[in-house]
Amino acid sequence: MKVTRWFLHPILIFILSIAALGTSLFLYIYWYMEASVGLRAVVDRFNLDAAQFMAAETWVVIMVLSLLVGAILMGIFSIFVYGQKSFQLYRLQNNFINNFTHELKTPVTSLKLFLQTFSRHELPRADQLKYIQYMISDVSRLSDNIDRILNLARIESKSYEREFVQMDMVEVIDGFVSDNQHLFQNAHIRVHPADHGLPKYRINPPLIEMLLMNLMTNAIKYNDSEQPEIDIRFKTGKRHLQICFKDNGIGFDKKEMRKIFRKFYQVGDVDTMSAKGSGLGLYLVRTIAHIHRWRVIAASEGKGKGSVFTLKLPVYAPA
């Protein structure tokens, strides 16, 4: 068991450093005031020239030293904040590695078991087809996880295709749902038509397909219902077009509303393996939305009450 040394905690070290620096500044000013009183007494007693002992520039020195101490304090605080953020990122990455390793190992173990079953036993055709479907599901799970890592690297390095084309978002989403119906066989997805004609938007089709795929799979993965449901609606305001993806999934607490778009963040407890996924899906959604100069907002009434993810597009799409 690892023993935590409380006296090496960065917060305690930071507080002690601030206290030591403040104390030194206080003692310096206190010493100067005491010395000034003593020097004045000596000057008055022996009728000496006060300018030789009490130069006005001394106060300038004190002011400059105070500014320098303030700058040092700001530097220490900046280093502390940076260190805390680095430590937090390290923890998130460590959690991601642990969970992603689990995400890779589970389907690989399952595939190995099925292949060993095939090699050792003569199975009826019906059982073979059943196990083959399980294996296809495991391969798809592996492929999805690998694709997320590759997509993340491609987007963050800005090596994605930069061709943007004018397209109707209703047609894009309708086409995506129709083309990928085989991936969402157990889900009921409804795309409600817009009330009136919508402007076309300049989009990057591969990135938008990636965004929609992550939103859909997220709604299905975090869902304990017998049949996952996703309602897609278009709402037009004076300044924005809102595309709402409403599901009947597990939902989330309000305190997690701003966290779920962070890189590597996962809903659930990673230590108990109750967290799902790689923690990259919604981060990719937000990143792709920002590339198109859109916004994405998450909302939920609480755990067990579903979620709503809303894309906010300007009514007049930027060139």
C-alpha positions in Angstrom: 0.0 0.0 0.0 1.4 3.4 -1.0 1.8 5.8 1.9 0.9 9.4 1.1 3.4 11.9 2.5 1.2 14.8 3.4 4.1 17.2 3.9 5.0 16.8 0.2 1.6 17.7 -1.0 1.9 20.6 -3.6 -0.9 22.6 -2.0 0.9 22.6 1.4 4.2 23.5 -0.3 2.6 26.3 -2.1 1.0 27.7 1.1 4.2 27.5 3.0 6.1 29.2 0.2 3.6 32.1 0.1 3.7 32.3 3.9 7.6 32.4 3.9 7.7 35.0 1.2 5.1 37.2 2.9 6.8 36.8 6.3 10.2 37.9 4.8 8.6 41.0 3.2 7.0 41.9 6.6 10.2 41.4 8.5 12.1 43.5 6.0 9.7 46.4 6.3 9.6 46.0 10.1 13.4 46.0 10.3 13.6 49.1 8.1 11.1 51.0 10.3 12.9 50.0 13.5 16.3 51.0 11.9 14.8 54.3 10.7 13.7 55.2 14.2 17.2 54.4 15.6 18.9 56.4 12.9 16.7 59.5 13.5 17.6 59.3 17.2 21.3 59.2 16.3 20.9 62.2 13.9 19.0 64.3 16.4 21.4 63.5 19.2 24.6 64.4 17.3 23.2 67.0 15.0 24.3 65.1 11.9 23.1 65.6 8.3 19.9 63.5 7.9 20.3 63.3 4.1 23.3 61.0 4.6 21.3 58.6 6.6 17.7 58.9 5.6 17.8 59.1 1.8 14.4 59.4 0.1 15.4 56.8 -2.5 15.1 54.2 0.2 11.3 54.3 -0.1 11.7 53.8 -3.8 13.8 50.7 -3.1 11.0 49.4 -0.8 8.4 50.0 -3.5 10.5 48.3 -6.1 11.1 45.3 -3.8 7.4 45.1 -3.1 6.6 45.0 -6.8 9.3 42.3 -7.3 7.8 40.3 -4.4 4.4 40.6 -6.0 5.7 39.4 -9.3 7.4 36.5 -7.6 4.1 35.6 -5.9 2.3 35.7 -9.2 4.9 33.5 -10.7 4.6 31.0 -7.9 0.8 31.0 -8.3 1.1 30.5 -12.1 3.5 27.6 -11.6 1.1 26.1 -9.0 -1.9 26.3 -11.3 0.1 24.9 -14.2 1.3 22.0 -12.0 -2.2 21.2 -10.8 -3.6 21.2 -14.4 -0.7 19.0 -15.5 -1.4 16.6 -12.6 -5.1 16.5 -13.5 -4.3 15.8 -17.1 -1.9 13.0 -16.0 -4.7 11.4 -14.0 -7.2 11.7 -16.9 -4.7 10.1 -19.2 -3.9 7.4 -16.8 -7.6 6.7 -16.4 -8.0 6.7 -20.1 -5.2 4.2 -20.6 -6.6 1.9 -17.9 -10.1 2.0 -19.3 -9.1 1.9 -23.0 -6.9 -1.2 -22.2 -10.0 -2.8 -20.8 -12.0 -1.8 -23.8 -9.5 -3.5 -26.1 -8.9 -6.5 -23.9 -12.5 -7.5 -23.5 -13.4 -8.1 -27.2 -10.0 -9.7 -27.8 -10.6 -12.2 -25.0 -14.1 -12.8 -26.4 -12.8 -13.4 -29.9 -10.1 -15.8 -28.5 -12.8 -17.8 -26.7 -15.0 -18.1 -29.7 -12.1 -19.1 -32.0 -11.0 -21.8 -29.5 -14.6 -23.1 -29.4 -14.6 -23.3 -33.2 -11.2 -25.1 -33.2 -12.1 -27.7 -30.5 -15.8 -28.5 -31.3 -18.0 -29.4 -34.2 -20.8 -26.9 -33.9 -24.2 -27.0 -35.6 -24.7 -24.3 -38.3 -27.1 -22.3 -36.1 -24.6 -22.1 -33.3 -21.8 -21.2 -35.8 -23.9 -18.3 -37.1 -24.7 -17.1 -33.6 -21.0 -17.1 -32.5 -20.0 -15.4 -35.8 -22.4 -12.6 -35.0 -20.8 -12.2 -31.6 -17.4 -12.1 -33.2 -18.5 -9.5 -35.7 -19.8 -7.4 -32.8 -16.5 -7.7 -31.0 -14.6 -6.7 -34.2 -16.8 -3.7 -34.7 -16.2 -2.7 -31.1 -12.4 -2.9 -31.6 -12.7 -1.0 -34.9 -14.7 1.8 -33.2 -12.1 2.3 -30.5 -9.2 2.3 -32.9 -11.0 4.7 -35.2 -11.6 7.2 -32.3 -7.8 7.2 -31.6 -6.9 7.7 -35.2 -9.6 10.4 -35.7 -8.4 12.2 -32.6 -4.8 12.2 -33.9 -5.8 13.4 -37.3 -8.0 16.2 -36.0 -5.6 17.5 -33.4 -2.8 17.5 -36.0 -5.2 19.3 -38.5 -4.4 16.8 -41.1 -8.1 16.2 -41.9 -9.5 17.0 -45.3 -10.1 20.7 -45.6 -12.8 20.6 -48.4 -16.0 22.2 -47.2 -19.1 22.0 -49.3 -22.6 23.6 -49.2 -25.1 21.0 -48.0 -28.6 20.8 -46.4 -28.2 19.6 -42.8 -31.6 17.8 -42.9 -30.5 15.8 -46.0 -27.1 15.1 -44.4 -28.7 13.7 -41.2 -31.4 11.8 -43.1 -28.8 10.2 -45.3 -26.5 9.4 -42.4 -29.3 7.5 -40.6 -30.4 5.7 -43.7 -26.8 4.7 -44.7 -26.0 3.4 -41.2 -29.2 1.8 -40.2 -27.5 -1.6 -40.0 -25.3 -0.2 -37.1 -28.4 0.9 -35.1 -30.7 -2.0 -35.7 -31.8 -2.2 -32.0 -32.5 1.5 -31.8 -35.5 3.6 -32.9 -34.3 6.8 -34.5 -36.7 9.4 -35.7 -35.6 12.4 -37.8 -38.4 15.0 -37.6 -38.7 17.3 -40.7 -38.0 21.0 -40.3 -40.9 23.4 -40.2 -39.7 25.3 -43.2 -36.7 25.5 -45.5 -33.3 25.8 -43.9 -30.2 27.5 -45.3 -27.4 25.3 -46.6 -24.2 25.2 -44.5 -20.5 24.8 -45.5 -19.5 21.5 -43.9 -16.8 19.0 -44.1 -18.7 15.7 -44.8 -16.2 13.2 -43.2 -16.0 15.3 -40.0 -19.8 15.7 -39.8 -20.2 12.0 -40.3 -17.8 11.4 -37.5 -19.7 13.9 -35.3 -23.0 12.2 -35.9 -21.6 8.7 -35.4 -20.3 9.7 -32.0 -23.5 11.3 -30.9 -25.6 8.3 -32.0 -23.3 5.7 -30.5 -23.0 7.7 -27.3 -26.9 7.8 -27.0 -27.1 4.0 -27.6 -24.1 3.0 -25.4 -25.2 5.0 -22.4 -28.7 3.5 -22.4 -30.3 0.9 -20.2 -33.7 0.8 -22.0 -35.0 -2.2 -23.8 -34.9 -0.2 -27.0 -32.8 3.0 -27.2 -34.7 5.9 -28.8 -33.2 9.0 -30.4 -35.4 12.0 -31.5 -33.7 14.5 -33.9 -35.5 17.8 -34.2 -34.7 21.1 -36.0 -35.6 24.4 -34.3 -35.0 27.7 -36.0 -34.6 30.9 -34.0 -33.7 34.4 -35.0 -30.0 33.9 -34.7 -29.4 30.1 -34.5 -30.6 26.8 -35.9 -30.7 24.2 -33.2 -30.4 20.5 -34.0 -31.5 18.5 -30.9 -30.6 14.9 -30.3 -32.8 13.6 -27.5 -32.4 10.1 -26.1 -33.9 8.0 -23.4 -30.5 7.0 -22.0 -29.1 7.1 -18.5 -28.7 10.9 -18.4 -26.2 12.6 -16.1 -26.1 15.0 -13.1 -25.9 18.8 -13.6 -22.4 18.8 -12.1 -21.2 16.7 -15.0 -22.6 19.0 -17.6 -19.4 20.9 -18.3 -17.1 17.9 -17.8 -18.5 15.5 -20.3 -16.9 17.3 -23.3 -13.4 17.1 -21.8 -10.8 14.9 -23.3 -10.7 11.4 -21.6 -13.6 12.3 -19.2 -15.9 9.4 -18.6 -19.2 9.2 -16.8 -19.0 6.6 -14.1 -16.2 5.3 -11.8 -13.1 4.3 -13.7 -11.7 2.5 -10.6 -14.7 0.2 -10.4 -14.9 -0.2 -14.2 -18.4 1.3 -14.3 -17.2 3.9 -16.8 -17.8 3.2 -20.4 -16.1 4.0 -23.6 -12.8 5.8 -24.1 -13.7 9.3 -23.0 -13.1 10.7 -26.5 -16.5 10.6 -28.3 -18.0 13.8 -27.0 -14.6 15.5 -27.1 -14.5 14.8 -30.8 -18.0 16.1 -31.1 -17.1 19.4 -29.5 -13.9 19.7 -31.5 -15.6 19.1 -34.8 -18.3 21.6 -33.9 -15.7 24.2 -33.1 -14.0 23.5 -36.5 -17.3 24.5 -38.1 -17.7 27.4 -35.7 -20.8 25.8 -34.1 -21.6 25.2 -30.5 -22.7 22.0 -28.8 -24.6 22.0 -25.5 -25.5 19.0 -23.3 -28.5 18.9 -21.0 -30.2 16.3 -18.8 -32.8 16.4 -16.0 -30.8 13.9 -14.0 -29.7 10.3 -14.0 -32.2 7.9 -15.6 -34.0 10.8 -17.4 -32.2 10.8 -20.7 -30.0 13.5 -22.4 -30.3 16.2 -25.0 -27.3 17.2 -27.1 -27.9 20.4 -29.1 -25.9 21.7 -32.0 -26.3 25.5 -32.4 -25.6 26.7 -35.9 -25.8 30.4 -37.0 -28.8 31.1 -39.1 -26.5 32.6 -41.7 -23.6 30.2 -41.9 -20.2 31.8 -42.0 -18.1 31.5 -45.2 
